[in-house]
Amino acid sequence: MQTLIQSPTDPAFVQDPYPFYVKARQQGPLQYWQDYGMIAAFSHDAVHALLRDRRFGREIPQELRKPSAAHLAPFLAVEAHSMLEAEPPRHTRLRKLVMRAFTSREIKSLETGLQQLCHQLIDQFPDRPFDLLDAYCTQVPVIAICRLLGVPEQHAPDLLNWSHKMVAMYQASKTVETEHAAAQASTEFTEFLKRYIDQRRSDPKDDLITRLISAEEEGDSLTTDELIGTCILLLNAGHEATVHALGNGIKTLLQHGWDSRWFNPDHIDKLVEEILRFDPPLHMFTRYAYEEVDLFGHRFQRGDQVALMLGSANRDPDALDDPEDFDPTRRPRVNTSFGAGLHFCVGAPLARLEMQIALPILFERCPDLQLSAPPKFSNTYHFHGLTELLVTV
């Protein structure tokens, strides 16, 4: 196994990590990434297998846990009740209860409102260069989450602010200041949601918070802390991923060229899947080994952490022909962008719906849309999203 050295905050890498992935895959399915101090899986087969292998999981083994800094307590309190960080039986219980409220029917019911929202946002586009990321890509998912939860849309800026500060904790560029900001955001977000949950307990509405409160499985229900953790997870994971999926996708279409037929109802699914495969919003997801495991020529010991390189797996030539080409006409086969197995993203259907609605409306209404400045990616690896997307219509 080779040792790779590549700073995740190096400007050239941040702007284009894919050449590094090519070199890593050529060395084999698993490599030791020195900058992260862990094994990383770069091939599609390795990432696919590890996502589904129940001998690996998200929770750190009990004997490896260490005391955390006191200033991180509010942030860690939220994390402790997130199903993203849980394993069975706790994960099974949480996901089953959440899925009873977060149904495909409820997601589908957002469709008409999302269509209207997209048109309203486009109606407000200025006739000068502007940031499409802020004016469109961010607004669609955050307002969708507000409507889903039943939170008034005027609170969207607060939710965005809290989300950005909390999600920054997963970035390679985080600092002590990042930690303090995330802790403060966690406190404010938790207090905000507690008030809304209390209101919904006494005054139920037709929204996700009410359905989460009433969700029950064999007499079991979500605690208030679990409700808060679930709502924050849906915003942070769902919003951040969709913003960057839309932004990266629009950037790709404007740079590579687009065909109006791709936005037809019988083709839009392929376009969305190719966007997610070609330049996904999340490039790394980690797991811990729970026992001694021999995989792909390496023996993992209990407690070993492994990075699953989603962005690399999506472009593995052993799994897909011409993976470096953006081709929305191809049959979707390779896409690890939402994970897989036990922790497959619960918000994936909503993210796909938002993209299936927002992209056709944008390009139909703005057929002359073009870049007004070269797009740049932000220093937020292992997330992969733009700082801004300056365009003219």
Backbone hydrogen bonds in HBPLUS format (Angstrom, degrees):
<---DONOR---> <-ACCEPTOR-->    atom                        ^
c    i                          cat <-CA-CA->   ^        H-A-AA   ^      H-
h    n   atom  resd res      DA  || num        DHA   H-A  angle D-A-AA Bond
n    s   type  num  typ     dist DA aas  dist angle  dist       angle   num
A0032-TYR N   A0002-GLN O   2.99 MM  30  6.25 169.1  2.00 168.8 167.3     1
A0004-LEU N   A0032-TYR O   2.72 MM  28  5.99 166.0  1.74 159.9 164.8     2
A0034-GLN N   A0004-LEU O   2.86 MM  30  5.89 152.7  1.93 161.1 168.7     3
A0010-ASP N   A0007-SER O   3.27 MM   3  5.33 168.0  2.29 106.0 109.4     4
A0013-PHE N   A0010-ASP O   3.03 MM   3  5.32 115.8  2.46 106.6 122.2     5
A0014-VAL N   A0010-ASP O   2.91 MM   4  6.13 163.2  1.94 163.0 168.7     6
A0015-GLN N   A0011-PRO O   3.11 MM   4  6.29 157.4  2.16 147.4 152.3     7
A0016-ASP N   A0012-ALA O   3.12 MM   4  6.30 145.5  2.24 140.5 149.6     8
A0021-TYR N   A0017-PRO O   3.25 MM   4  6.63 150.0  2.35 146.0 154.8     9
A0022-VAL N   A0018-TYR O   3.03 MM   4  6.35 154.1  2.10 152.5 159.0    10
A0023-LYS N   A0019-PRO O   3.19 MM   4  6.50 164.8  2.21 150.2 152.4    11
A0024-ALA N   A0020-PHE O   2.96 MM   4  6.16 157.2  2.01 148.6 155.6    12
A0025-ARG N   A0021-TYR O   2.88 MM   4  6.08 166.5  1.90 156.6 158.9    13
A0026-GLN N   A0022-VAL O   3.14 MM   4  6.34 149.7  2.23 145.5 153.7    14
A0027-GLN N   A0024-ALA O   3.06 MM   3  5.37 144.4  2.20 105.2 115.4    15
A0028-GLY N   A0025-ARG O   3.06 MM   3  5.23 148.8  2.16 103.6 113.1    16
A0042-PHE N   A0029-PRO O   2.87 MM  13  5.46 158.6  1.92 153.7 160.2    17
A0031-GLN N   A0040-ALA O   2.96 MM   9  5.38 159.2  2.01 151.4 158.1    18
A0040-ALA N   A0031-GLN O   2.67 MM   9  5.38 158.2  1.71 163.5 171.5    19
A0033-TRP N   A0038-MET O   2.93 MM   5  5.73 156.9  1.98 160.4 157.4    20
A0036-TYR N   A0033-TRP O   3.15 MM   3  5.69 137.5  2.34 112.0 122.3    21
A0037-GLY N   A0033-TRP O   2.88 MM   4  5.96 128.3  2.15 143.0 158.1    22
A0307-ALA N   A0039-ILE O   2.82 MM 268  6.28 160.7  1.86 149.9 155.4    23
A0041-ALA N   A0307-ALA O   2.74 MM 266  6.09 164.9  1.77 173.2 176.6    24
A0309-MET N   A0041-ALA O   3.01 MM 268  5.84 162.6  2.04 159.0 163.8    25
A0047-VAL N   A0043-SER O   3.04 MM   4  6.21 169.7  2.05 152.7 155.7    26
A0048-HIS N   A0044-HIS O   2.81 MM   4  5.81 166.8  1.83 154.5 159.2    27
A0049-ALA N   A0045-ASP O   2.96 MM   4  6.02 157.8  2.01 142.3 148.4    28
A0050-LEU N   A0046-ALA O   2.95 MM   4  6.08 166.8  1.97 151.7 155.4    29
A0051-LEU N   A0047-VAL O   2.97 MM   4  6.06 152.4  2.05 150.6 157.2    30
A0052-ARG N   A0049-ALA O   3.17 MM   3  5.46 137.5  2.36 102.1 113.1    31
A0053-ASP N   A0049-ALA O   3.00 MM   4  6.05 120.8  2.37 142.6 158.9    32
A0056-PHE N   A0053-ASP O   3.09 MM   3  5.88 155.9  2.15 122.1 125.4    33
A0290-TYR N   A0055-ARG O   2.78 MM 235  5.43 162.9  1.81 168.4 162.4    34
A0057-GLY N   A0288-TYR O   2.88 MM 231  5.29 150.8  1.97 142.0 151.2    35
A0288-TYR N   A0057-GLY O   2.66 MM 231  5.29 158.3  1.70 152.1 159.4    36
A0064-LEU N   A0061-PRO O   2.96 MM   3  5.56 156.9  2.02 120.0 127.4    37
A0065-ARG N   A0062-GLN O   3.22 MM   3  5.53 165.3  2.24 111.2 115.7    38
A0072-LEU N   A0069-ALA O   3.03 MM   3  5.63 158.4  2.07 117.2 124.0    39
A0073-ALA N   A0070-ALA O   3.13 MM   3  5.51 169.6  2.14 117.3 120.0    40
A0076-LEU N   A0072-LEU O   2.94 MM   4  6.10 169.2  1.95 165.4 169.0    41
A0077-ALA N   A0073-ALA O   2.89 MM   4  5.94 142.0  2.03 147.9 157.8    42
A0079-GLU N   A0075-PHE O   3.11 MM   4  6.44 163.5  2.13 148.4 153.1    43
A0080-ALA N   A0076-LEU O   2.87 MM   4  5.95 146.7  1.98 142.8 150.8    44
A0081-HIS N   A0078-VAL O   3.10 MM   3  5.62 152.8  2.17 112.5 120.1    45
A0082-SER N   A0079-GLU O   3.11 MM   3  5.13 167.1  2.13 113.0 112.9    46
A0085-GLU N   A0082-SER O   3.14 MM   3  5.65 148.3  2.24 109.9 117.5    47
A0086-ALA N   A0083-MET O   3.23 MM   3  4.82 165.9  2.26  98.6 101.4    48
A0091-HIS N   A0087-GLU O   3.00 MM   4  4.74 166.6  2.02 104.6 108.1    49
A0093-ARG N   A0089-PRO O   3.09 MM   4  6.34 162.6  2.12 152.8 156.5    50
A0094-LEU N   A0090-ARG O   3.02 MM   4  6.26 170.3  2.03 155.9 158.2    51
A0095-ARG N   A0091-HIS O   2.85 MM   4  5.91 174.1  1.85 159.0 161.1    52
A0096-LYS N   A0092-THR O   3.06 MM   4  6.02 158.4  2.11 142.8 149.2    53
A0097-LEU N   A0093-ARG O   3.16 MM   4  6.34 159.6  2.20 148.2 153.2    54
A0098-VAL N   A0094-LEU O   2.92 MM   4  6.14 163.1  1.95 154.8 160.0    55
A0099-MET N   A0095-ARG O   2.88 MM   4  5.95 162.5  1.91 151.1 155.7    56
A0100-ARG N   A0097-LEU O   3.27 MM   3  5.32 138.5  2.46  95.6 106.8    57
A0101-ALA N   A0098-VAL O   2.97 MM   3  5.43 146.7  2.08 109.4 119.1    58
A0102-PHE N   A0098-VAL O   2.82 MM   4  5.96 157.9  1.87 154.6 162.3    59
A0107-ILE N   A0103-THR O   3.09 MM   4  6.43 156.0  2.15 148.5 155.4    60
A0108-LYS N   A0104-SER O   2.87 MM   4  6.02 162.9  1.90 148.1 153.0    61
A0109-SER N   A0105-ARG O   3.05 MM   4  6.21 139.7  2.22 139.0 149.2    62
A0110-LEU N   A0107-ILE O   3.06 MM   3  5.62 160.5  2.10 114.4 120.6    63
A0111-GLU N   A0108-LYS O   3.09 MM   3  5.58 166.6  2.10 118.0 122.3    64
A0114-LEU N   A0110-LEU O   2.91 MM   4  6.07 151.9  1.99 158.0 167.3    65
A0115-GLN N   A0111-GLU O   2.99 MM   4  6.29 156.2  2.05 154.7 160.9    66
A0116-GLN N   A0112-THR O   3.08 MM   4  6.38 163.6  2.11 152.1 155.8    67
A0117-LEU N   A0113-GLY O   2.91 MM   4  6.08 154.7  1.98 143.1 150.8    68
A0118-CYS N   A0114-LEU O   2.94 MM   4  6.15 161.5  1.97 152.1 155.6    69
A0119-HIS N   A0115-GLN O   3.19 MM   4  6.50 162.1  2.23 150.3 154.3    70
A0120-GLN N   A0116-GLN O   2.94 MM   4  6.19 157.5  1.99 150.2 157.0    71
A0121-LEU N   A0117-LEU O   2.90 MM   4  6.15 159.2  1.94 156.2 161.3    72
A0122-ILE N   A0118-CYS O   3.03 MM   4  6.24 159.2  2.08 147.8 153.4    73
A0123-ASP N   A0119-HIS O   2.91 MM   4  6.11 150.3  2.00 146.8 155.2    74
A0124-GLN N   A0121-LEU O   3.10 MM   3  5.32 142.5  2.25 100.6 111.3    75
A0125-PHE N   A0122-ILE O   3.04 MM   3  5.20 167.4  2.05 111.0 115.0    76
A0130-PHE N   A0391-VAL O   2.99 MM 261  5.66 153.1  2.06 152.8 160.4    77
A0391-VAL N   A0130-PHE O   2.88 MM 261  5.66 158.9  1.92 158.4 161.9    78
A0135-ALA N   A0131-ASP O   3.04 MM   4  6.23 162.9  2.07 150.1 155.6    79
A0132-LEU N   A0389-LEU O   2.83 MM 257  5.38 159.5  1.88 150.7 144.5    80
A0136-TYR N   A0132-LEU O   2.89 MM   4  5.40 143.0  2.03 138.1 142.8    81
A0137-CYS N   A0132-LEU O   3.10 MM   5  6.46 156.0  2.16 149.7 155.2    82
A0138-THR N   A0133-LEU O   2.83 MM   5  5.82 140.7  1.99 156.1 163.1    83
A0140-VAL N   A0136-TYR O   3.12 MM   4  6.17 169.3  2.13 164.8 163.8    84
A0142-VAL N   A0138-THR O   3.31 MM   4  6.38 165.5  2.33 154.8 159.0    85
A0143-ILE N   A0139-GLN O   3.03 MM   4  5.85 162.3  2.06 148.4 153.5    86
A0144-ALA N   A0140-VAL O   3.06 MM   4  6.10 149.6  2.16 142.0 151.2    87
A0145-ILE N   A0141-PRO O   2.95 MM   4  6.15 154.1  2.02 145.7 151.4    88
A0146-CYS N   A0142-VAL O   3.02 MM   4  6.27 157.2  2.07 142.6 148.9    89
A0147-ARG N   A0143-ILE O   2.93 MM   4  6.17 164.8  1.95 151.3 154.6    90
A0148-LEU N   A0144-ALA O   2.88 MM   4  6.06 152.9  1.95 144.8 153.2    91
A0149-LEU N   A0145-ILE O   2.86 MM   4  6.03 166.9  1.88 156.6 159.0    92
A0150-GLY N   A0146-CYS O   2.83 MM   4  5.85 140.4  1.99 143.3 155.1    93
A0151-VAL N   A0146-CYS O   2.88 MM   5  4.84 139.8  2.04 145.3 147.2    94
A0208-LEU N   A0148-LEU O   2.78 MM  60  5.69 165.8  1.80 163.0 162.6    95
A0155-HIS N   A0152-PRO O   3.01 MM   3  5.88 166.5  2.03 123.7 128.2    96
A0156-ALA N   A0153-GLU O   3.00 MM   3  5.32 166.2  2.02 114.8 117.9    97
A0158-ASP N   A0155-HIS O   3.03 MM   3  5.39 120.8  2.39 108.5 122.8    98
A0159-LEU N   A0155-HIS O   3.08 MM   4  6.42 163.4  2.11 158.2 163.2    99
A0160-LEU N   A0156-ALA O   2.88 MM   4  6.11 159.1  1.93 156.8 162.6   100
A0161-ASN N   A0157-PRO O   2.96 MM   4  6.13 162.0  2.00 146.6 151.2   101
A0162-TRP N   A0158-ASP O   2.94 MM   4  6.22 168.7  1.96 159.3 161.3   102
A0163-SER N   A0159-LEU O   2.89 MM   4  5.97 161.0  1.93 147.4 153.6   103
A0164-HIS N   A0160-LEU O   2.93 MM   4  6.09 171.4  1.93 158.6 159.7   104
A0165-LYS N   A0161-ASN O   3.22 MM   4  6.39 162.3  2.26 147.1 151.7   105
A0166-MET N   A0162-TRP O   3.02 MM   4  6.20 153.6  2.09 151.1 158.2   106
A0167-VAL N   A0163-SER O   2.88 MM   4  5.97 172.3  1.89 162.5 164.8   107
A0168-ALA N   A0164-HIS O   3.13 MM   4  6.10 139.0  2.31 136.9 146.4   108
A0169-MET N   A0166-MET O   3.13 MM   3  5.79 163.5  2.16 115.3 120.4   109
A0170-TYR N   A0167-VAL O   3.04 MM   3  5.87 171.3  2.04 126.4 129.0   110
A0171-GLN N   A0168-ALA O   3.20 MM   3  5.34 167.1  2.22 109.9 113.2   111
A0174-LYS N   A0171-GLN O   3.23 MM   3  5.61 158.4  2.28 119.9 118.7   112
A0172-ALA N   A0381-TYR O   2.65 MM 209  5.80 172.0  1.66 165.5 162.8   113
A0178-THR N   A0175-THR O   3.04 MM   3  4.94 120.5  2.41  91.2 106.2   114
A0179-GLU N   A0175-THR O   3.12 MM   4  6.54 149.1  2.22 143.9 151.4   115
A0180-HIS N   A0176-VAL O   3.05 MM   4  6.43 158.9  2.10 152.5 156.9   116
A0181-ALA N   A0177-GLU O   2.98 MM   4  6.16 159.5  2.03 147.3 153.2   117
A0182-ALA N   A0178-THR O   2.90 MM   4  6.10 154.6  1.97 148.3 155.4   118
A0183-ALA N   A0179-GLU O   2.97 MM   4  6.18 155.2  2.03 147.9 154.5   119
A0184-GLN N   A0180-HIS O   3.02 MM   4  6.24 161.3  2.06 148.5 153.0   120
A0185-ALA N   A0181-ALA O   2.92 MM   4  6.10 160.7  1.96 147.4 153.2   121
A0186-SER N   A0182-ALA O   2.89 MM   4  6.01 152.0  1.97 143.4 151.3   122
A0187-THR N   A0183-ALA O   3.05 MM   4  6.31 154.1  2.12 145.9 152.2   123
A0188-GLU N   A0184-GLN O   3.03 MM   4  6.31 166.8  2.05 153.9 156.7   124
A0189-PHE N   A0185-ALA O   2.85 MM   4  5.92 163.2  1.87 151.7 156.9   125
A0190-THR N   A0186-SER O   2.93 MM   4  5.92 158.6  1.98 142.9 149.3   126
A0191-GLU N   A0187-THR O   3.04 MM   4  6.23 162.8  2.07 149.2 153.6   127
A0192-PHE N   A0188-GLU O   3.00 MM   4  6.13 157.9  2.05 144.9 151.3   128
A0193-LEU N   A0189-PHE O   2.97 MM   4  6.20 163.4  2.00 151.7 155.4   129
A0194-LYS N   A0190-THR O   2.91 MM   4  6.09 153.6  1.98 148.9 156.5   130
A0195-ARG N   A0191-GLU O   3.24 MM   4  6.48 156.9  2.30 145.9 150.3   131
A0196-TYR N   A0192-PHE O   3.29 MM   4  6.66 155.5  2.36 143.0 149.5   132
A0197-ILE N   A0193-LEU O   2.80 MM   4  6.00 159.0  1.84 156.5 162.3   133
A0198-ASP N   A0194-LYS O   2.93 MM   4  6.10 160.7  1.97 148.5 153.7   134
A0199-GLN N   A0195-ARG O   3.03 MM   4  6.26 152.8  2.11 142.1 149.7   135
A0200-ARG N   A0196-TYR O   2.95 MM   4  6.19 156.0  2.01 146.5 152.6   136
A0201-ARG N   A0197-ILE O   2.96 MM   4  6.19 142.8  2.10 146.6 156.5   137
A0203-ASP N   A0199-GLN O   2.68 MM   4  5.73 136.2  1.87 143.9 158.8   138
A0211-ARG N   A0207-ASP O   3.07 MM   4  6.40 159.4  2.12 149.0 155.4   139
A0212-LEU N   A0208-LEU O   2.75 MM   4  5.93 151.8  1.82 153.4 161.0   140
A0213-ILE N   A0209-ILE O   2.97 MM   4  6.19 152.5  2.05 145.6 153.1   141
A0214-SER N   A0210-THR O   3.05 MM   4  6.33 151.6  2.13 146.1 153.5   142
A0215-ALA N   A0211-ARG O   2.86 MM   4  5.85 118.6  2.24 135.8 150.8   143
A0217-GLU N   A0220-ASP O   2.91 MM   3  5.10 153.8  1.98 138.8 147.5   144
A0220-ASP N   A0217-GLU O   2.95 MM   3  5.10 163.6  1.97 112.5 116.9   145
A0227-LEU N   A0223-THR O   2.86 MM   4  6.15 151.4  1.94 150.8 159.3   146
A0228-ILE N   A0224-THR O   2.95 MM   4  6.21 159.8  1.99 152.0 156.7   147
A0229-GLY N   A0225-ASP O   2.94 MM   4  6.13 163.6  1.97 144.9 149.8   148
A0230-THR N   A0226-GLU O   2.90 MM   4  6.01 152.4  1.98 143.2 150.4   149
A0231-CYS N   A0227-LEU O   2.99 MM   4  6.22 164.2  2.01 150.8 154.7   150
A0232-ILE N   A0228-ILE O   2.98 MM   4  6.16 165.5  2.00 156.1 160.0   151
A0233-LEU N   A0229-GLY O   2.97 MM   4  6.05 152.8  2.05 138.8 146.8   152
A0234-LEU N   A0230-THR O   2.93 MM   4  6.16 161.4  1.97 151.8 156.3   153
A0235-LEU N   A0231-CYS O   3.11 MM   4  6.37 153.8  2.18 144.8 151.4   154
A0236-ASN N   A0232-ILE O   2.81 MM   4  5.92 170.6  1.82 159.7 160.2   155
A0237-ALA N   A0233-LEU O   2.88 MM   4  5.60 155.5  1.94 144.8 152.1   156
A0238-GLY N   A0234-LEU O   3.12 MM   4  5.28 133.9  2.34 113.8 127.0   157
A0239-HIS N   A0235-LEU O   2.76 MM   4  5.26 151.2  1.84 134.6 144.6   158
A0240-GLU N   A0236-ASN O   3.26 MM   4  5.88 154.4  2.33 129.3 136.2   159
A0241-ALA N   A0237-ALA O   3.19 MM   4  6.05 160.4  2.23 139.9 145.9   160
A0242-THR N   A0238-GLY O   3.17 MM   4  6.16 163.5  2.20 142.2 147.1   161
A0243-VAL N   A0239-HIS O   2.97 MM   4  6.07 167.8  1.99 161.5 164.6   162
A0244-HIS N   A0240-GLU O   3.30 MM   4  6.42 171.3  2.31 148.2 150.2   163
A0245-ALA N   A0241-ALA O   2.86 MM   4  5.97 147.5  1.97 145.4 155.9   164
A0246-LEU N   A0242-THR O   2.91 MM   4  5.97 164.6  1.93 149.6 153.0   165
A0247-GLY N   A0243-VAL O   2.93 MM   4  6.11 166.3  1.94 147.6 152.2   166
A0248-ASN N   A0244-HIS O   2.80 MM   4  5.69 166.7  1.81 142.5 147.2   167
A0249-GLY N   A0245-ALA O   2.95 MM   4  5.86 149.9  2.04 134.6 143.8   168
A0250-ILE N   A0246-LEU O   2.87 MM   4  6.06 165.7  1.89 156.7 159.5   169
A0251-LYS N   A0247-GLY O   3.01 MM   4  6.13 163.6  2.04 148.9 154.0   170
A0252-THR N   A0248-ASN O   2.96 MM   4  6.12 157.7  2.01 143.7 149.8   171
A0253-LEU N   A0249-GLY O   2.93 MM   4  6.19 161.7  1.96 152.0 156.6   172
A0254-LEU N   A0250-ILE O   2.93 MM   4  6.11 158.8  1.98 152.5 158.0   173
A0255-GLN N   A0251-LYS O   2.95 MM   4  6.11 144.4  2.08 146.1 156.0   174
A0256-HIS N   A0252-THR O   2.83 MM   4  5.85 156.8  1.88 153.3 159.2   175
A0257-GLY N   A0253-LEU O   2.87 MM   4  5.27 135.2  2.07 133.0 142.2   176
A0262-TRP N   A0259-ASP O   2.91 MM   3  5.66 155.4  1.97 123.4 130.0   177
A0263-PHE N   A0260-SER O   3.14 MM   3  5.70 156.4  2.19 112.8 119.2   178
A0264-ASN N   A0261-ARG O   3.16 MM   3  5.37 167.1  2.18 110.1 113.9   179
A0267-HIS N   A0264-ASN O   2.86 MM   3  5.29 163.9  1.89 120.5 125.2   180
A0268-ILE N   A0264-ASN O   2.89 MM   4  5.77 138.8  2.06 166.4 177.6   181
A0270-LYS N   A0267-HIS O   3.02 MM   3  5.55 122.6  2.36 112.8 125.4   182
A0271-LEU N   A0267-HIS O   3.27 MM   4  6.66 157.5  2.32 151.0 157.6   183
A0272-VAL N   A0268-ILE O   2.98 MM   4  6.22 168.4  2.00 158.1 159.9   184
A0273-GLU N   A0269-ASP O   3.02 MM   4  6.24 164.4  2.05 151.0 155.2   185
A0274-GLU N   A0270-LYS O   2.95 MM   4  6.12 154.6  2.02 148.6 155.5   186
A0275-ILE N   A0271-LEU O   2.94 MM   4  6.19 156.4  2.00 153.0 159.5   187
A0276-LEU N   A0272-VAL O   3.00 MM   4  6.23 164.6  2.03 152.0 155.9   188
A0277-ARG N   A0273-GLU O   2.93 MM   4  6.10 148.1  2.03 140.7 149.8   189
A0278-PHE N   A0274-GLU O   2.82 MM   4  5.81 169.0  1.83 151.0 154.4   190
A0279-ASP N   A0275-ILE O   3.23 MM   4  6.21 172.1  2.23 153.1 154.1   191
A0384-HIS N   A0281-PRO O   2.86 MM 103  4.88 157.9  1.91 134.6 134.7   192
A0283-HIS N   A0382-HIS O   2.87 MM  99  5.40 168.5  1.88 170.0 173.0   193
A0310-LEU N   A0283-HIS O   2.89 MM  27  4.88 114.8  2.33 116.9 128.6   194
A0285-PHE N   A0308-LEU O   3.04 MM  23  5.14 144.4  2.17 132.6 143.6   195
A0308-LEU N   A0285-PHE O   2.73 MM  23  5.14 163.3  1.76 150.1 155.6   196
A0287-ARG N   A0306-VAL O   2.95 MM  19  5.39 149.5  2.05 150.2 160.0   197
A0306-VAL N   A0287-ARG O   2.86 MM  19  5.39 159.3  1.90 152.9 158.6   198
A0289-ALA N   A0304-ASP O   2.81 MM  15  5.33 152.3  1.89 151.8 161.3   199
A0303-GLY N   A0289-ALA O   2.77 MM  14  5.24 175.9  1.77 144.2 144.6   200
A0293-VAL N   A0300-PHE O   2.95 MM   7  5.03 153.1  2.03 132.9 141.5   201
A0300-PHE N   A0293-VAL O   2.66 MM   7  5.03 157.8  1.71 165.1 161.1   202
A0295-LEU N   A0298-HIS O   2.88 MM   3  5.41 162.5  1.91 160.8 160.4   203
A0298-HIS N   A0295-LEU O   2.90 MM   3  5.41 155.8  1.96 118.5 126.4   204
A0304-ASP N   A0301-GLN O   2.94 MM   3  5.61 164.1  1.97 145.4 146.7   205
A0312-SER N   A0309-MET O   3.19 MM   3  5.41 126.5  2.49  99.7 112.8   206
A0313-ALA N   A0309-MET O   2.97 MM   4  6.24 163.9  2.00 156.4 161.3   207
A0314-ASN N   A0310-LEU O   3.15 MM   4  6.30 153.2  2.22 148.8 154.3   208
A0315-ARG N   A0312-SER O   2.99 MM   3  5.43 153.7  2.06 111.7 120.0   209
A0316-ASP N   A0313-ALA O   3.37 MM   3  5.32 155.3  2.44 114.5 110.3   210
A0319-ALA N   A0316-ASP O   2.99 MM   3  5.53 160.1  2.03 115.7 122.2   211
A0320-LEU N   A0316-ASP O   3.20 MM   4  6.39 130.3  2.46 144.3 158.1   212
A0325-ASP N   A0322-ASP O   3.09 MM   3  5.65 163.7  2.12 117.6 122.6   213
A0330-ARG N   A0327-ASP O   3.18 MM   3  5.87 170.2  2.19 121.3 124.4   214
A0339-GLY N   A0336-THR O   2.90 MM   3  5.04 162.1  1.93 117.0 119.0   215
A0345-CYS N   A0338-PHE O   3.02 MM   7  5.34 171.1  2.03 161.4 163.7   216
A0344-PHE N   A0341-GLY O   3.14 MM   3  5.46 158.2  2.18 120.7 118.7   217
A0348-ALA N   A0345-CYS O   3.24 MM   3  5.37 168.0  2.26 108.8 110.9   218
A0350-LEU N   A0347-GLY O   3.11 MM   3  5.39 120.1  2.48 105.8 120.1   219
A0351-ALA N   A0347-GLY O   3.00 MM   4  6.27 163.4  2.02 159.5 164.8   220
A0352-ARG N   A0348-ALA O   2.93 MM   4  6.10 164.8  1.95 158.5 162.0   221
A0353-LEU N   A0349-PRO O   3.01 MM   4  6.14 156.8  2.07 140.2 146.9   222
A0354-GLU N   A0350-LEU O   2.94 MM   4  6.18 163.4  1.97 154.7 158.5   223
A0355-MET N   A0351-ALA O   3.11 MM   4  6.36 157.4  2.16 147.1 152.7   224
A0356-GLN N   A0352-ARG O   2.82 MM   4  6.04 158.6  1.87 153.0 159.6   225
A0357-ILE N   A0353-LEU O   3.02 MM   4  6.20 135.9  2.22 146.1 156.7   226
A0358-ALA N   A0354-GLU O   2.82 MM   4  5.86 170.0  1.83 152.4 155.7   227
A0359-LEU N   A0355-MET O   3.14 MM   4  5.75 167.6  2.16 141.3 144.8   228
A0361-ILE N   A0357-ILE O   3.45 MM   4  6.49 166.4  2.47 151.3 155.1   229
A0362-LEU N   A0358-ALA O   3.11 MM   4  6.07 157.4  2.16 141.2 147.8   230
A0363-PHE N   A0359-LEU O   3.09 MM   4  6.30 173.0  2.10 163.5 163.6   231
A0364-GLU N   A0360-PRO O   2.88 MM   4  5.88 143.0  2.02 145.0 155.3   232
A0365-ARG N   A0361-ILE O   2.94 MM   4  5.95 162.9  1.96 148.2 152.8   233
A0366-CYS N   A0362-LEU O   2.81 MM   4  5.78 142.9  1.95 142.8 154.3   234
A0369-LEU N   A0366-CYS O   3.09 MM   3  5.36 156.8  2.15 119.6 119.2   235
A0370-GLN N   A0392-THR O   3.07 MM  22  5.62 154.6  2.14 158.3 163.6   236
A0392-THR N   A0370-GLN O   2.93 MM  22  5.62 150.1  2.02 157.3 166.4   237
A0372-SER N   A0390-LEU O   2.93 MM  18  5.47 170.4  1.94 126.7 127.2   238
A0387-THR N   A0376-LYS O   2.88 MM  11  6.05 163.1  1.91 160.7 159.4   239
A0378-SER N   A0385-GLY O   2.88 MM   7  6.12 165.7  1.90 158.1 159.5   240
A0380-THR N   A0378-SER O   2.82 MM   2  5.49 136.4  2.01 105.8  92.1   241
A0383-PHE N   A0380-THR O   2.99 MM   3  5.50 154.6  2.06 133.7 128.6   242
